[in-house]
Amino acid sequence: MIGWPLGHSISPRFQQPAFDALGLPVTYGALPVAPADLEGFITGLREAVDGAPPWLGVNVTIPHKEAVSHLVDDVTDEARLIGAVNTVICEGRRLIGHNTDAHGFMQGLRDVGVDPTRMPALVIGAGGAARAVAVALLRAGVVELAIANRSPERAESLCWQLQAAFPSARLKPLPLDAGVLRVRLLPAVLLVNTTVLGMAMGAAPGESPVPDDAIGDRHVVYDLVYNPARTPLLHAAAAAGATCIEGLTMLVHQGAASFERWTGQVPPIDVMMDAARRALGLAPARPTAPSTLDRA
Ligand SMILES: NC(=O)c1ccc[n+]([C@@H]2O[C@H](COP(=O)([O-])OP(=O)(O)OC[C@H]3O[C@@H](n4cnc5c(N)ncnc54)[C@H](OP(=O)(O)O)[C@@H]3O)[C@@H](O)[C@H]2O)c1
């Protein structure tokens, strides 16, 4: 995994146990790569050692996801649409850029049996993660997608770009305004937080992007923030009886999709989920519904 800086990443903590569980002789490590060194690092991936390139691939995180998409030999349609690469597959000396965030996000919905095509969606945030989530939902055929952001012009710009790629989609940019969000949340909607609000050690660890009393049991609430596992938004959602999905679910599923593309083997999801939970100081997941919250 490459990024700059890399202090926060728990990916090595759940990827290495997956390789070990399958007995694969692979080492997964975190390598801080400064922006100035990125091109040299990517070029180095193609170099053979003892006749063969030694890399299966790379995970890419902040701030390199966009830059890497311009440095590899090809990108998948999905990565092109999202405008970012989070996984590089080394096919010999040819480097292919993938994005597994949209898959990871959708898998979190599948785990709790939610079909997003049946309800409108409200995505909070308009950054890189929001883009992956929006592409996932639009590809799934969501009936309507509203995007609310602190900087409204970013929500407008994202909606405009997505409308060009999905001409028949119903898209609506919104400001991050409590009154506006309350109205949007009156019906049953899928609510997804893709902002940094609620993130431990972030700028606003105690904050939720929507008023607590706007959430009810008609909602499906998905918070991409995974540390803490139970954010202020998910606490309010669980108290209101909403269906809750933790960001850790998406994190593990996007990592599992990378693992599958590197190795061609079925990833040991339970091993990865338990290792990820341990890395955050949490108890192991229940095997039947690893991504739902206890409502107690
Ligand atoms: N679970 C997973 O697998 C997964 C995957 C990817 C990302 N994530 C999480 O998703 C979050 C966003 O990641 P990203 O890559 O999209 O980051 P990003 O591109 O930097 O976008 C950050 C978003 O947060 C908003 N924001 C920042 N500070 C805010 C504040 N004080 N009040 C309201 N909104 C605020 C920004 O709004 P402005 O446009 O107004 O600045 C923007 O919409 C992070 O917490 C990340 O860890 C999780």
PDBQT file of the ligand as one rigid body, heavy atoms in Angstrom, charges set to zero:
ROOT
HETATM    1  N1  LIG A 301     -14.928   2.859   4.473  1.00  0.00    +0.000 N 
HETATM    2  C1  LIG A 301     -14.185   2.970   3.397  1.00  0.00    +0.000 C 
HETATM    3  O1  LIG A 301     -13.817   1.971   2.750  1.00  0.00    +0.000 OA
HETATM    4  C2  LIG A 301     -13.790   4.327   2.919  1.00  0.00    +0.000 A 
HETATM    5  C3  LIG A 301     -13.300   4.513   1.616  1.00  0.00    +0.000 A 
HETATM    6  C4  LIG A 301     -12.966   5.808   1.204  1.00  0.00    +0.000 A 
HETATM    7  C5  LIG A 301     -13.118   6.873   2.086  1.00  0.00    +0.000 A 
HETATM    8  N2  LIG A 301     -13.592   6.650   3.337  1.00  0.00    +0.000 N 
HETATM    9  C6  LIG A 301     -13.793   7.767   4.291  1.00  0.00    +0.000 C 
HETATM   10  O2  LIG A 301     -14.598   8.758   3.659  1.00  0.00    +0.000 OA
HETATM   11  C7  LIG A 301     -14.247  10.049   4.143  1.00  0.00    +0.000 C 
HETATM   12  C8  LIG A 301     -14.000  11.003   2.966  1.00  0.00    +0.000 C 
HETATM   13  O3  LIG A 301     -12.922  10.556   2.179  1.00  0.00    +0.000 OA
HETATM   14  P1  LIG A 301     -12.595  11.273   0.772  1.00  0.00    +0.000 P 
HETATM   15  O4  LIG A 301     -11.471  10.526   0.177  1.00  0.00    +0.000 OA
HETATM   16  O5  LIG A 301     -13.845  11.477  -0.020  1.00  0.00    +0.000 OA
HETATM   17  O6  LIG A 301     -12.089  12.717   1.258  1.00  0.00    +0.000 OA
HETATM   18  P2  LIG A 301     -12.146  14.099   0.439  1.00  0.00    +0.000 P 
HETATM   19  O7  LIG A 301     -12.075  13.847  -1.029  1.00  0.00    +0.000 OA
HETATM   20  O8  LIG A 301     -11.123  14.968   1.085  1.00  0.00    +0.000 OA
HETATM   21  O9  LIG A 301     -13.624  14.692   0.766  1.00  0.00    +0.000 OA
HETATM   22  C9  LIG A 301     -13.910  15.121   2.084  1.00  0.00    +0.000 C 
HETATM   23  C10 LIG A 301     -15.398  15.482   2.175  1.00  0.00    +0.000 C 
HETATM   24  O10 LIG A 301     -15.662  15.836   3.549  1.00  0.00    +0.000 OA
HETATM   25  C11 LIG A 301     -16.245  17.148   3.580  1.00  0.00    +0.000 C 
HETATM   26  N3  LIG A 301     -15.859  17.833   4.819  1.00  0.00    +0.000 N 
HETATM   27  C12 LIG A 301     -14.603  17.978   5.318  1.00  0.00    +0.000 A 
HETATM   28  N4  LIG A 301     -14.643  18.662   6.488  1.00  0.00    +0.000 NA
HETATM   29  C13 LIG A 301     -15.948  18.963   6.709  1.00  0.00    +0.000 A 
HETATM   30  C14 LIG A 301     -16.640  19.663   7.742  1.00  0.00    +0.000 A 
HETATM   31  N5  LIG A 301     -15.983  20.197   8.793  1.00  0.00    +0.000 N 
HETATM   32  N6  LIG A 301     -17.980  19.789   7.648  1.00  0.00    +0.000 NA
HETATM   33  C15 LIG A 301     -18.655  19.244   6.594  1.00  0.00    +0.000 A 
HETATM   34  N7  LIG A 301     -18.067  18.578   5.581  1.00  0.00    +0.000 NA
HETATM   35  C16 LIG A 301     -16.723  18.432   5.649  1.00  0.00    +0.000 A 
HETATM   36  C17 LIG A 301     -15.711  17.832   2.352  1.00  0.00    +0.000 C 
HETATM   37  O11 LIG A 301     -16.553  18.946   2.053  1.00  0.00    +0.000 OA
HETATM   38  P3  LIG A 301     -15.975  20.207   1.207  1.00  0.00    +0.000 P 
HETATM   39  O12 LIG A 301     -16.070  19.811  -0.231  1.00  0.00    +0.000 OA
HETATM   40  O13 LIG A 301     -16.882  21.320   1.576  1.00  0.00    +0.000 OA
HETATM   41  O14 LIG A 301     -14.544  20.413   1.667  1.00  0.00    +0.000 OA
HETATM   42  C18 LIG A 301     -15.806  16.687   1.335  1.00  0.00    +0.000 C 
HETATM   43  O15 LIG A 301     -17.138  16.514   0.884  1.00  0.00    +0.000 OA
HETATM   44  C19 LIG A 301     -13.023   9.834   5.059  1.00  0.00    +0.000 C 
HETATM   45  O16 LIG A 301     -13.486   9.774   6.382  1.00  0.00    +0.000 OA
HETATM   46  C20 LIG A 301     -12.486   8.478   4.632  1.00  0.00    +0.000 C 
HETATM   47  O17 LIG A 301     -11.806   7.800   5.672  1.00  0.00    +0.000 OA
HETATM   48  C21 LIG A 301     -13.924   5.406   3.778  1.00  0.00    +0.000 A 
ENDROOT
TORSDOF 0
